[in-house]
Amino acid sequence: MQPGPGPSPSKAPPNSVLGRTMALLTAFRPGDTELSLAELTRRTGIPKPTAHRLIAELTTWNVVERTPKGIRLGMALFELGQLAPLQRGLREAAAPFLADLFQATHETVHLAVPDGVDVVYVQKLPGRNGPSVASRIGGRMPAYCTGVGKALLAFAPPGRLGEVVAAGLVRRTPRTVVAPGLLEKDLARIRESGVAVEHEESTVGIACVAAPVLDGSGHAVAAISITGWANRVDTNRLAPAVRTAALGLSRVLRAGTA
C-alpha cells in the first residue's frame, strides 16, 4: 500500500502566507527524512527567497529543523498531532480491541478514518511474519481499493461515493475495481455482511478484511482491518473477529458521546 503522493509541482503556489506555509510542510512525503531548500521549492513552486524566509520563521517555532544537509519536520508538529482530540480519543478507545486482534492473529492490524476521498491510518500494529505493508500512521490511501476504505464507503453519508467516483478510480493492480457499477455492488454486499474484503486490489500479494466503526446514525467514523499475505491469510475465518472488534469499539464510542 503506497501512500498518496505529495503536492504536484505543476500547480501554482498558493497566494497566502498560510497557504505557502502549508505547501512547504505537506511537500514532505513518506520516507523523506529531510529535504533541501531547492527540492522544497521544486515541489511547491514557491520562489526560493520566499521559501527561505518562511523556513526561517517555522524554525523559530520548532515546526521545522535545519540539518547539515537541509530541512526536516520538527518536534512541534508531532506534539500538535498528539493534541488532535478525535484521533487521540479514537486511538485510546480502540487500543484494547486492536491489541486483542493482533495477539490473536499476529497479522498487521490497522485503524483508519475517512478524509475526503481517501482514508488516513491513525494506528498500525505491524504483523510479525506478514508482508511489509507500506501504510503508516498519518499516511493515506484511496478509499475505493482498500479494505478499510470500502468499509468506510459502504456506510458513508450520502454523496461520499459520488465524490470518490468523480475523483477517478485508478487501476492500481490487475484486481482493482475501477467500474463504478461494480464498486456499488461490492459496497452493497459489505452493507449486508458488515465486513469488507480486499484481495490484491491496492497492492499485489496483500489481502485484508475490514469492518466499520459506526456512530449513532449508522455512519462509519472509522474502520478496523487485518492485513496479511494474500496466499496465506484466511479472510473468511478472520472476518468475525474483525467485525466483533468494530462493533465493540462502536459501542464504546457511542457510550462516550451519550
DRENPA-3360 file (N, C-alpha, C; in nm, 2 decimals, always signed):
BEGIN
1 = MQPGPGPS = +0.08/-0.12/+0.00/+0.00/+0.00/+0.00/+0.09/+0.12/+0.00 ~ +0.10/+0.19/-0.11/+0.18/+0.31/-0.12/+0.10/+0.43/-0.08 ~ +0.14/+0.52/+0.02/+0.07/+0.64/+0.05/+0.06/+0.73/-0.07 ~ -0.03/+0.82/-0.07/-0.06/+0.91/-0.18/+0.06/+1.01/-0.20 ~ +0.07/+1.06/-0.32/+0.18/+1.15/-0.35/+0.16/+1.28/-0.28 ~ +0.26/+1.36/-0.28/+0.26/+1.49/-0.22/+0.20/+1.59/-0.32 ~ +0.21/+1.72/-0.29/+0.16/+1.82/-0.38/+0.23/+1.82/-0.52 ~ +0.15/+1.84/-0.62/+0.21/+1.84/-0.75/+0.29/+1.97/-0.78;
9 = PSKAPPNS = +0.41/+1.96/-0.83/+0.49/+2.08/-0.85/+0.43/+2.16/-0.97 ~ +0.34/+2.10/-1.05/+0.29/+2.17/-1.16/+0.18/+2.27/-1.12 ~ +0.13/+2.26/-1.00/+0.03/+2.36/-0.95/+0.09/+2.49/-0.91 ~ +0.02/+2.60/-0.94/+0.07/+2.73/-0.89/+0.07/+2.73/-0.74 ~ +0.17/+2.80/-0.68/+0.18/+2.80/-0.54/+0.07/+2.89/-0.48 ~ +0.02/+2.86/-0.36/-0.09/+2.95/-0.30/-0.04/+3.09/-0.29 ~ -0.13/+3.18/-0.28/-0.10/+3.32/-0.27/-0.08/+3.37/-0.13 ~ -0.16/+3.31/-0.03/-0.15/+3.35/+0.11/-0.02/+3.29/+0.17;
17 = VLGRTMAL = +0.02/+3.36/+0.28/+0.13/+3.31/+0.36/+0.10/+3.18/+0.42 ~ -0.02/+3.16/+0.48/-0.06/+3.04/+0.54/-0.06/+2.93/+0.43 ~ -0.11/+2.95/+0.31/-0.12/+2.85/+0.21/+0.02/+2.81/+0.17 ~ +0.11/+2.90/+0.16/+0.25/+2.87/+0.12/+0.32/+2.79/+0.23 ~ +0.29/+2.83/+0.35/+0.35/+2.75/+0.46/+0.30/+2.61/+0.46 ~ +0.17/+2.59/+0.44/+0.12/+2.45/+0.44/+0.17/+2.38/+0.32 ~ +0.19/+2.44/+0.21/+0.25/+2.38/+0.09/+0.39/+2.33/+0.12 ~ +0.47/+2.40/+0.19/+0.61/+2.36/+0.23/+0.60/+2.24/+0.32;
25 = LTAFRPGD = +0.51/+2.24/+0.42/+0.51/+2.13/+0.52/+0.46/+2.01/+0.45 ~ +0.36/+2.02/+0.37/+0.30/+1.90/+0.31/+0.38/+1.85/+0.19 ~ +0.49/+1.92/+0.15/+0.58/+1.87/+0.05/+0.65/+1.75/+0.09 ~ +0.67/+1.73/+0.22/+0.74/+1.61/+0.28/+0.65/+1.49/+0.25 ~ +0.71/+1.38/+0.21/+0.64/+1.26/+0.17/+0.70/+1.15/+0.26 ~ +0.62/+1.04/+0.27/+0.68/+0.92/+0.34/+0.82/+0.88/+0.29 ~ +0.91/+0.87/+0.39/+1.04/+0.83/+0.35/+1.14/+0.95/+0.34 ~ +1.08/+1.08/+0.34/+1.16/+1.20/+0.34/+1.21/+1.23/+0.48;
33 = TELSLAEL = +1.33/+1.19/+0.51/+1.39/+1.23/+0.64/+1.42/+1.38/+0.64 ~ +1.47/+1.43/+0.53/+1.49/+1.57/+0.52/+1.49/+1.61/+0.37 ~ +1.47/+1.74/+0.34/+1.47/+1.79/+0.21/+1.56/+1.91/+0.20 ~ +1.62/+1.93/+0.08/+1.69/+2.06/+0.06/+1.60/+2.17/+0.03 ~ +1.64/+2.29/+0.04/+1.56/+2.40/+0.01/+1.53/+2.40/-0.14 ~ +1.62/+2.36/-0.22/+1.60/+2.35/-0.37/+1.49/+2.25/-0.40 ~ +1.49/+2.14/-0.33/+1.38/+2.04/-0.35/+1.25/+2.09/-0.31 ~ +1.24/+2.16/-0.19/+1.12/+2.21/-0.15/+1.06/+2.32/-0.25;
41 = TRRTGIPK = +1.14/+2.40/-0.30/+1.09/+2.50/-0.40/+1.05/+2.43/-0.53 ~ +1.12/+2.32/-0.56/+1.08/+2.25/-0.68/+0.94/+2.18/-0.66 ~ +0.92/+2.12/-0.55/+0.79/+2.05/-0.53/+0.68/+2.15/-0.51 ~ +0.70/+2.27/-0.46/+0.59/+2.36/-0.42/+0.57/+2.47/-0.53 ~ +0.68/+2.50/-0.60/+0.67/+2.62/-0.69/+0.69/+2.75/-0.62 ~ +0.72/+2.75/-0.49/+0.74/+2.87/-0.42/+0.87/+2.93/-0.45 ~ +0.89/+3.06/-0.48/+1.02/+3.12/-0.50/+1.12/+3.09/-0.39 ~ +1.24/+3.07/-0.42/+1.34/+3.04/-0.32/+1.35/+3.14/-0.21;
49 = PTAHRLIA = +1.36/+3.27/-0.24/+1.37/+3.37/-0.13/+1.25/+3.36/-0.03 ~ +1.13/+3.34/-0.09/+1.01/+3.33/+0.00/+1.01/+3.20/+0.08 ~ +1.05/+3.09/+0.02/+1.06/+2.97/+0.10/+1.17/+2.98/+0.21 ~ +1.28/+3.05/+0.18/+1.38/+3.06/+0.28/+1.33/+3.14/+0.39 ~ +1.26/+3.25/+0.37/+1.20/+3.33/+0.47/+1.10/+3.25/+0.56 ~ +1.01/+3.18/+0.49/+0.91/+3.10/+0.57/+0.98/+2.99/+0.65 ~ +1.08/+2.93/+0.60/+1.15/+2.82/+0.67/+1.22/+2.88/+0.79 ~ +1.27/+3.00/+0.78/+1.34/+3.06/+0.90/+1.24/+3.09/+1.01;
57 = ELTTWNVV = +1.12/+3.13/+0.97/+1.01/+3.16/+1.07/+0.96/+3.03/+1.13 ~ +0.94/+2.93/+1.05/+0.90/+2.80/+1.10/+1.00/+2.74/+1.20 ~ +1.13/+2.76/+1.17/+1.24/+2.71/+1.26/+1.23/+2.77/+1.40 ~ +1.19/+2.90/+1.41/+1.18/+2.96/+1.54/+1.07/+2.90/+1.63 ~ +0.97/+2.83/+1.56/+0.86/+2.77/+1.63/+0.88/+2.62/+1.64 ~ +1.00/+2.57/+1.60/+1.03/+2.43/+1.60/+0.94/+2.34/+1.52 ~ +0.87/+2.41/+1.42/+0.79/+2.33/+1.33/+0.87/+2.26/+1.23 ~ +0.99/+2.32/+1.19/+1.09/+2.25/+1.11/+1.22/+2.27/+1.18;
65 = ERTPKGIR = +1.32/+2.19/+1.14/+1.45/+2.20/+1.19/+1.55/+2.20/+1.08 ~ +1.66/+2.28/+1.09/+1.76/+2.28/+0.99/+1.86/+2.17/+1.03 ~ +1.91/+2.10/+0.92/+2.01/+2.00/+0.94/+2.13/+2.03/+0.85 ~ +2.25/+1.97/+0.87/+2.36/+2.00/+0.78/+2.33/+1.98/+0.63 ~ +2.23/+1.90/+0.60/+2.20/+1.88/+0.46/+2.07/+1.94/+0.41 ~ +1.99/+2.00/+0.50/+1.87/+2.05/+0.45/+1.77/+2.08/+0.57 ~ +1.64/+2.05/+0.55/+1.54/+2.08/+0.65/+1.46/+1.95/+0.67 ~ +1.42/+1.94/+0.80/+1.33/+1.83/+0.84/+1.22/+1.88/+0.92;
73 = LGMALFEL = +1.11/+1.80/+0.93/+1.00/+1.84/+1.02/+1.04/+1.84/+1.16 ~ +0.98/+1.93/+1.24/+1.02/+1.95/+1.38/+0.93/+1.88/+1.48 ~ +0.97/+1.87/+1.60/+0.90/+1.81/+1.71/+0.77/+1.87/+1.74 ~ +0.76/+2.00/+1.71/+0.63/+2.07/+1.74/+0.52/+2.02/+1.66 ~ +0.54/+1.97/+1.54/+0.43/+1.91/+1.46/+0.38/+1.78/+1.53 ~ +0.48/+1.70/+1.58/+0.44/+1.58/+1.65/+0.35/+1.61/+1.77 ~ +0.40/+1.71/+1.85/+0.33/+1.75/+1.97/+0.19/+1.80/+1.94 ~ +0.17/+1.87/+1.83/+0.04/+1.92/+1.79/-0.05/+1.81/+1.75;
81 = GQLAPLQR = +0.01/+1.71/+1.68/-0.07/+1.60/+1.63/-0.13/+1.52/+1.75 ~ -0.05/+1.51/+1.86/-0.10/+1.43/+1.98/-0.21/+1.50/+2.05 ~ -0.24/+1.63/+2.02/-0.34/+1.71/+2.08/-0.48/+1.70/+2.00 ~ -0.47/+1.64/+1.88/-0.59/+1.63/+1.80/-0.69/+1.54/+1.87 ~ -0.80/+1.59/+1.92/-0.89/+1.52/+2.01/-0.96/+1.40/+1.95 ~ -1.00/+1.41/+1.83/-1.08/+1.30/+1.77/-0.99/+1.18/+1.75 ~ -0.87/+1.19/+1.68/-0.78/+1.08/+1.66/-0.73/+1.03/+1.79 ~ -0.69/+1.11/+1.88/-0.63/+1.07/+2.01/-0.74/+0.99/+2.08;
89 = GLREAAAP = -0.86/+1.04/+2.10/-0.96/+0.97/+2.17/-1.00/+0.84/+2.10 ~ -1.00/+0.84/+1.97/-1.03/+0.72/+1.89/-0.92/+0.61/+1.92 ~ -0.80/+0.65/+1.91/-0.69/+0.56/+1.93/-0.69/+0.50/+2.07 ~ -0.72/+0.58/+2.17/-0.72/+0.53/+2.30/-0.83/+0.43/+2.32 ~ -0.95/+0.46/+2.27/-1.06/+0.37/+2.28/-1.04/+0.24/+2.21 ~ -0.97/+0.25/+2.09/-0.95/+0.13/+2.01/-0.84/+0.04/+2.05 ~ -0.75/+0.10/+2.14/-0.63/+0.02/+2.17/-0.65/-0.12/+2.22 ~ -0.74/-0.15/+2.31/-0.76/-0.29/+2.36/-0.82/-0.38/+2.25;
97 = FLADLFQA = -0.90/-0.32/+2.16/-0.96/-0.41/+2.05/-0.85/-0.44/+1.95 ~ -0.77/-0.34/+1.92/-0.66/-0.37/+1.82/-0.56/-0.47/+1.88 ~ -0.53/-0.45/+2.01/-0.43/-0.54/+2.07/-0.48/-0.68/+2.07 ~ -0.61/-0.70/+2.10/-0.66/-0.84/+2.10/-0.66/-0.90/+1.96 ~ -0.69/-0.82/+1.86/-0.68/-0.88/+1.72/-0.53/-0.91/+1.69 ~ -0.44/-0.83/+1.73/-0.30/-0.86/+1.70/-0.25/-0.98/+1.77 ~ -0.29/-0.99/+1.90/-0.24/-1.11/+1.97/-0.30/-1.24/+1.92 ~ -0.42/-1.23/+1.87/-0.49/-1.35/+1.82/-0.44/-1.39/+1.68;
105 = THETVHLA = -0.40/-1.30/+1.60/-0.36/-1.33/+1.46/-0.22/-1.31/+1.43 ~ -0.15/-1.22/+1.50/-0.01/-1.18/+1.47/+0.00/-1.12/+1.33 ~ -0.11/-1.08/+1.27/-0.11/-1.01/+1.14/-0.11/-0.86/+1.16 ~ -0.09/-0.78/+1.06/-0.09/-0.64/+1.07/-0.24/-0.59/+1.09 ~ -0.25/-0.51/+1.19/-0.38/-0.45/+1.23/-0.38/-0.30/+1.20 ~ -0.49/-0.25/+1.14/-0.50/-0.11/+1.11/-0.62/-0.05/+1.17 ~ -0.61/+0.08/+1.20/-0.73/+0.16/+1.23/-0.72/+0.28/+1.14 ~ -0.83/+0.31/+1.07/-0.83/+0.42/+0.97/-0.96/+0.50/+0.98;
113 = VPDGVDVV = -0.95/+0.63/+0.94/-1.06/+0.72/+0.94/-1.08/+0.78/+0.80 ~ -1.20/+0.82/+0.76/-1.22/+0.88/+0.63/-1.17/+1.03/+0.63 ~ -1.12/+1.07/+0.51/-1.08/+1.20/+0.49/-1.09/+1.24/+0.34 ~ -1.20/+1.30/+0.31/-1.24/+1.33/+0.17/-1.26/+1.20/+0.10 ~ -1.18/+1.18/-0.01/-1.20/+1.06/-0.09/-1.10/+0.95/-0.05 ~ -1.02/+0.98/+0.05/-0.92/+0.89/+0.10/-0.95/+0.83/+0.24 ~ -0.86/+0.75/+0.28/-0.86/+0.70/+0.42/-0.72/+0.74/+0.48 ~ -0.72/+0.77/+0.61/-0.60/+0.81/+0.68/-0.58/+0.71/+0.79;
121 = YVQKLPGR = -0.46/+0.65/+0.80/-0.43/+0.55/+0.90/-0.39/+0.62/+1.03 ~ -0.47/+0.59/+1.14/-0.44/+0.66/+1.27/-0.37/+0.56/+1.37 ~ -0.37/+0.43/+1.33/-0.29/+0.34/+1.42/-0.26/+0.22/+1.33 ~ -0.14/+0.16/+1.36/-0.10/+0.04/+1.29/-0.01/-0.05/+1.38 ~ -0.05/-0.18/+1.39/+0.03/-0.27/+1.46/+0.09/-0.37/+1.36 ~ +0.22/-0.36/+1.33/+0.28/-0.44/+1.22/+0.28/-0.59/+1.26 ~ +0.24/-0.67/+1.16/+0.25/-0.82/+1.18/+0.39/-0.87/+1.19 ~ +0.41/-0.98/+1.26/+0.54/-1.03/+1.28/+0.60/-1.11/+1.16;
129 = NGPSVASR = +0.52/-1.18/+1.09/+0.56/-1.26/+0.98/+0.49/-1.23/+0.85 ~ +0.42/-1.12/+0.85/+0.34/-1.08/+0.73/+0.42/-1.00/+0.63 ~ +0.35/-0.95/+0.53/+0.42/-0.87/+0.43/+0.46/-0.73/+0.49 ~ +0.55/-0.67/+0.43/+0.59/-0.53/+0.47/+0.49/-0.44/+0.41 ~ +0.39/-0.40/+0.48/+0.29/-0.31/+0.43/+0.33/-0.17/+0.44 ~ +0.32/-0.10/+0.33/+0.38/+0.04/+0.33/+0.29/+0.14/+0.39 ~ +0.18/+0.10/+0.45/+0.09/+0.20/+0.52/+0.17/+0.25/+0.64 ~ +0.13/+0.37/+0.69/+0.20/+0.43/+0.80/+0.10/+0.52/+0.88;
137 = IGGRMPAY = +0.12/+0.54/+1.00/+0.04/+0.63/+1.08/+0.04/+0.77/+1.02 ~ -0.07/+0.82/+0.99/-0.08/+0.95/+0.92/-0.07/+0.94/+0.77 ~ -0.05/+0.83/+0.72/-0.05/+0.81/+0.57/-0.19/+0.79/+0.52 ~ -0.20/+0.80/+0.39/-0.34/+0.79/+0.33/-0.33/+0.70/+0.21 ~ -0.45/+0.65/+0.18/-0.47/+0.56/+0.06/-0.61/+0.60/+0.00 ~ -0.63/+0.57/-0.13/-0.77/+0.58/-0.18/-0.87/+0.49/-0.12 ~ -0.99/+0.54/-0.09/-1.09/+0.46/-0.02/-1.14/+0.35/-0.11 ~ -1.14/+0.36/-0.24/-1.22/+0.26/-0.32/-1.15/+0.13/-0.34;
145 = CTGVGKAL = -1.02/+0.12/-0.30/-0.94/+0.00/-0.33/-0.88/-0.06/-0.21 ~ -0.91/-0.02/-0.09/-0.86/-0.07/+0.04/-0.97/-0.13/+0.12 ~ -0.94/-0.23/+0.20/-1.05/-0.29/+0.29/-1.11/-0.19/+0.38 ~ -1.03/-0.11/+0.45/-1.08/-0.01/+0.54/-1.16/+0.10/+0.46 ~ -1.11/+0.13/+0.34/-1.18/+0.23/+0.26/-1.31/+0.19/+0.22 ~ -1.32/+0.06/+0.17/-1.45/+0.01/+0.13/-1.55/+0.00/+0.25 ~ -1.50/-0.04/+0.36/-1.58/-0.05/+0.48/-1.64/+0.09/+0.52 ~ -1.56/+0.19/+0.50/-1.60/+0.33/+0.53/-1.70/+0.38/+0.42;
153 = LAFAPPGR = -1.67/+0.35/+0.30/-1.76/+0.39/+0.19/-1.90/+0.33/+0.20 ~ -1.90/+0.20/+0.24/-2.03/+0.13/+0.24/-2.12/+0.19/+0.34 ~ -2.07/+0.25/+0.44/-2.15/+0.31/+0.55/-2.12/+0.47/+0.56 ~ -2.09/+0.53/+0.45/-2.06/+0.67/+0.44/-2.19/+0.75/+0.43 ~ -2.19/+0.88/+0.47/-2.30/+0.97/+0.44/-2.33/+0.98/+0.29 ~ -2.45/+1.02/+0.26/-2.49/+1.03/+0.12/-2.39/+1.13/+0.05 ~ -2.36/+1.09/-0.07/-2.27/+1.18/-0.15/-2.12/+1.15/-0.15 ~ -2.08/+1.07/-0.05/-1.94/+1.04/-0.04/-1.89/+0.95/-0.16;
161 = LGEVVAAG = -1.97/+0.85/-0.19/-1.93/+0.76/-0.30/-1.92/+0.84/-0.43 ~ -2.02/+0.93/-0.46/-2.01/+1.02/-0.58/-1.89/+1.10/-0.59 ~ -1.84/+1.15/-0.47/-1.71/+1.22/-0.47/-1.60/+1.14/-0.51 ~ -1.60/+1.01/-0.46/-1.49/+0.92/-0.48/-1.48/+0.89/-0.63 ~ -1.60/+0.86/-0.69/-1.61/+0.82/-0.83/-1.57/+0.94/-0.92 ~ -1.61/+1.06/-0.88/-1.58/+1.18/-0.96/-1.43/+1.20/-0.95 ~ -1.36/+1.17/-0.84/-1.22/+1.19/-0.83/-1.14/+1.09/-0.92 ~ -1.20/+0.98/-0.96/-1.14/+0.89/-1.05/-1.10/+0.76/-0.98;
169 = LVRRTPRT = -1.13/+0.65/-1.05/-1.10/+0.51/-1.00/-0.98/+0.46/-1.08 ~ -0.86/+0.48/-1.02/-0.74/+0.44/-1.09/-0.70/+0.30/-1.07 ~ -0.67/+0.22/-1.17/-0.63/+0.08/-1.15/-0.49/+0.07/-1.09 ~ -0.48/+0.02/-0.97/-0.35/+0.01/-0.90/-0.29/-0.13/-0.92 ~ -0.38/-0.23/-0.94/-0.33/-0.37/-0.97/-0.43/-0.43/-1.07 ~ -0.40/-0.54/-1.12/-0.50/-0.61/-1.21/-0.63/-0.63/-1.15 ~ -0.64/-0.64/-1.02/-0.77/-0.67/-0.95/-0.84/-0.55/-0.90 ~ -0.79/-0.43/-0.92/-0.85/-0.31/-0.87/-0.99/-0.29/-0.94;
177 = VVAPGLLE = -1.09/-0.26/-0.86/-1.23/-0.24/-0.92/-1.23/-0.09/-0.97 ~ -1.25/-0.07/-1.10/-1.25/+0.07/-1.15/-1.38/+0.10/-1.22 ~ -1.47/+0.01/-1.22/-1.61/+0.03/-1.28/-1.70/+0.08/-1.17 ~ -1.76/+0.20/-1.17/-1.84/+0.25/-1.06/-1.96/+0.15/-1.03 ~ -2.02/+0.09/-1.13/-2.13/-0.01/-1.10/-2.08/-0.13/-1.02 ~ -1.97/-0.18/-1.05/-1.91/-0.30/-0.98/-1.88/-0.26/-0.83 ~ -1.82/-0.13/-0.82/-1.79/-0.09/-0.68/-1.92/-0.07/-0.60 ~ -2.02/-0.02/-0.66/-2.15/+0.00/-0.59/-2.21/-0.14/-0.55;
185 = KDLARIRE = -2.19/-0.24/-0.63/-2.24/-0.38/-0.59/-2.15/-0.43/-0.48 ~ -2.02/-0.41/-0.48/-1.94/-0.45/-0.38/-1.98/-0.39/-0.24 ~ -2.01/-0.26/-0.25/-2.04/-0.19/-0.13/-2.18/-0.24/-0.07 ~ -2.27/-0.27/-0.16/-2.40/-0.33/-0.12/-2.37/-0.46/-0.04 ~ -2.28/-0.54/-0.09/-2.25/-0.67/-0.02/-2.19/-0.64/+0.11 ~ -2.11/-0.54/+0.12/-2.05/-0.51/+0.25/-2.15/-0.46/+0.35 ~ -2.25/-0.39/+0.30/-2.36/-0.34/+0.40/-2.44/-0.46/+0.45 ~ -2.45/-0.57/+0.36/-2.53/-0.69/+0.41/-2.45/-0.77/+0.51;
193 = SGVAVEHE = -2.32/-0.78/+0.48/-2.24/-0.87/+0.57/-2.17/-0.80/+0.69 ~ -2.15/-0.67/+0.67/-2.08/-0.59/+0.78/-1.93/-0.60/+0.77 ~ -1.88/-0.66/+0.67/-1.73/-0.67/+0.65/-1.69/-0.64/+0.51 ~ -1.58/-0.59/+0.49/-1.52/-0.56/+0.36/-1.40/-0.65/+0.34 ~ -1.38/-0.71/+0.22/-1.27/-0.80/+0.19/-1.20/-0.74/+0.07 ~ -1.07/-0.73/+0.08/-0.99/-0.69/-0.03/-0.88/-0.79/-0.06 ~ -0.88/-0.84/-0.19/-0.78/-0.93/-0.23/-0.69/-0.87/-0.35 ~ -0.58/-0.81/-0.31/-0.48/-0.76/-0.41/-0.54/-0.65/-0.49;
201 = ESTVGIAC = -0.63/-0.57/-0.44/-0.69/-0.45/-0.51/-0.60/-0.33/-0.50 ~ -0.53/-0.32/-0.38/-0.45/-0.20/-0.36/-0.30/-0.23/-0.39 ~ -0.26/-0.35/-0.35/-0.12/-0.40/-0.36/-0.12/-0.55/-0.40 ~ -0.04/-0.58/-0.49/-0.03/-0.72/-0.53/+0.04/-0.80/-0.41 ~ -0.03/-0.92/-0.38/+0.03/-1.00/-0.28/-0.03/-0.98/-0.14 ~ -0.12/-0.88/-0.13/-0.18/-0.85/+0.00/-0.33/-0.86/+0.00 ~ -0.38/-0.91/+0.11/-0.53/-0.92/+0.13/-0.56/-0.87/+0.27 ~ -0.68/-0.82/+0.28/-0.72/-0.78/+0.41/-0.88/-0.79/+0.43;
209 = VAAPVLDG = -0.92/-0.79/+0.55/-1.06/-0.79/+0.59/-1.08/-0.68/+0.69 ~ -1.19/-0.60/+0.67/-1.21/-0.48/+0.75/-1.36/-0.47/+0.79 ~ -1.39/-0.40/+0.89/-1.52/-0.37/+0.94/-1.54/-0.23/+0.98 ~ -1.65/-0.17/+0.97/-1.67/-0.03/+1.00/-1.70/-0.01/+1.15 ~ -1.66/+0.11/+1.20/-1.70/+0.15/+1.33/-1.80/+0.26/+1.31 ~ -1.92/+0.23/+1.36/-2.04/+0.32/+1.33/-2.08/+0.41/+1.45 ~ -2.12/+0.53/+1.41/-2.18/+0.62/+1.51/-2.33/+0.59/+1.53 ~ -2.39/+0.67/+1.61/-2.53/+0.65/+1.64/-2.63/+0.66/+1.52;
217 = SGHAVAAI = -2.58/+0.73/+1.41/-2.67/+0.74/+1.30/-2.64/+0.63/+1.19 ~ -2.55/+0.54/+1.23/-2.52/+0.43/+1.14/-2.41/+0.46/+1.03 ~ -2.35/+0.58/+1.05/-2.24/+0.62/+0.95/-2.10/+0.57/+1.01 ~ -2.01/+0.54/+0.92/-1.88/+0.49/+0.96/-1.79/+0.61/+1.00 ~ -1.74/+0.61/+1.12/-1.64/+0.71/+1.16/-1.50/+0.66/+1.16 ~ -1.48/+0.52/+1.15/-1.35/+0.46/+1.14/-1.37/+0.32/+1.09 ~ -1.26/+0.25/+1.07/-1.27/+0.11/+1.02/-1.14/+0.04/+1.08 ~ -1.16/-0.09/+1.11/-1.05/-0.17/+1.16/-1.03/-0.28/+1.06;
225 = SITGWANR = -0.90/-0.32/+1.04/-0.87/-0.42/+0.94/-0.76/-0.51/+0.99 ~ -0.75/-0.63/+0.93/-0.64/-0.72/+0.95/-0.58/-0.75/+0.81 ~ -0.45/-0.73/+0.79/-0.39/-0.74/+0.66/-0.28/-0.85/+0.67 ~ -0.27/-0.93/+0.56/-0.16/-1.03/+0.55/-0.14/-1.07/+0.41 ~ -0.06/-1.18/+0.39/-0.03/-1.23/+0.26/-0.15/-1.28/+0.20 ~ -0.18/-1.25/+0.07/-0.30/-1.29/+0.00/-0.31/-1.44/-0.01 ~ -0.20/-1.51/-0.02/-0.20/-1.66/-0.04/-0.20/-1.73/+0.10 ~ -0.20/-1.66/+0.21/-0.20/-1.72/+0.34/-0.31/-1.68/+0.43;
233 = VDTNRLAP = -0.35/-1.55/+0.43/-0.45/-1.51/+0.52/-0.59/-1.55/+0.48 ~ -0.66/-1.61/+0.58/-0.80/-1.66/+0.55/-0.90/-1.55/+0.59 ~ -0.94/-1.47/+0.50/-1.03/-1.35/+0.53/-1.16/-1.40/+0.59 ~ -1.21/-1.51/+0.54/-1.34/-1.56/+0.59/-1.33/-1.60/+0.74 ~ -1.22/-1.66/+0.77/-1.20/-1.70/+0.91/-1.18/-1.58/+1.00 ~ -1.11/-1.48/+0.95/-1.08/-1.36/+1.03/-1.20/-1.26/+1.04 ~ -1.29/-1.27/+0.95/-1.40/-1.17/+0.94/-1.48/-1.15/+1.07 ~ -1.52/-1.26/+1.14/-1.60/-1.25/+1.26/-1.52/-1.17/+1.37;
241 = AVRTAALG = -1.39/-1.20/+1.38/-1.31/-1.13/+1.48/-1.30/-0.98/+1.46 ~ -1.28/-0.94/+1.33/-1.27/-0.80/+1.29/-1.41/-0.73/+1.32 ~ -1.51/-0.80/+1.28/-1.65/-0.75/+1.29/-1.68/-0.73/+1.44 ~ -1.64/-0.82/+1.53/-1.67/-0.81/+1.67/-1.59/-0.70/+1.73 ~ -1.46/-0.68/+1.69/-1.38/-0.57/+1.74/-1.45/-0.43/+1.70 ~ -1.49/-0.42/+1.58/-1.55/-0.30/+1.53/-1.68/-0.27/+1.60 ~ -1.76/-0.37/+1.62/-1.89/-0.35/+1.70/-1.86/-0.31/+1.84 ~ -1.76/-0.37/+1.90/-1.72/-0.33/+2.04/-1.67/-0.19/+2.05;
249 = LSRVLRAG = -1.59/-0.14/+1.95/-1.54/-0.01/+1.95/-1.66/+0.09/+1.92 ~ -1.75/+0.05/+1.84/-1.87/+0.13/+1.81/-1.95/+0.16/+1.94 ~ -1.97/+0.05/+2.02/-2.04/+0.07/+2.14/-1.97/+0.16/+2.24 ~ -1.84/+0.15/+2.25/-1.76/+0.23/+2.34/-1.77/+0.38/+2.30 ~ -1.75/+0.41/+2.17/-1.76/+0.54/+2.12/-1.90/+0.60/+2.14 ~ -2.00/+0.53/+2.12/-2.14/+0.58/+2.14/-2.17/+0.61/+2.28 ~ -2.12/+0.52/+2.37/-2.14/+0.54/+2.51/-2.07/+0.67/+2.56 ~ -1.95/+0.69/+2.50/-1.87/+0.81/+2.54/-1.94/+0.94/+2.50;
257 = TA = -2.02/+0.94/+2.40/-2.09/+1.06/+2.35/-2.23/+1.07/+2.39 ~ -2.28/+0.97/+2.47/-2.42/+0.98/+2.51/-2.44/+1.08/+2.62;
% end
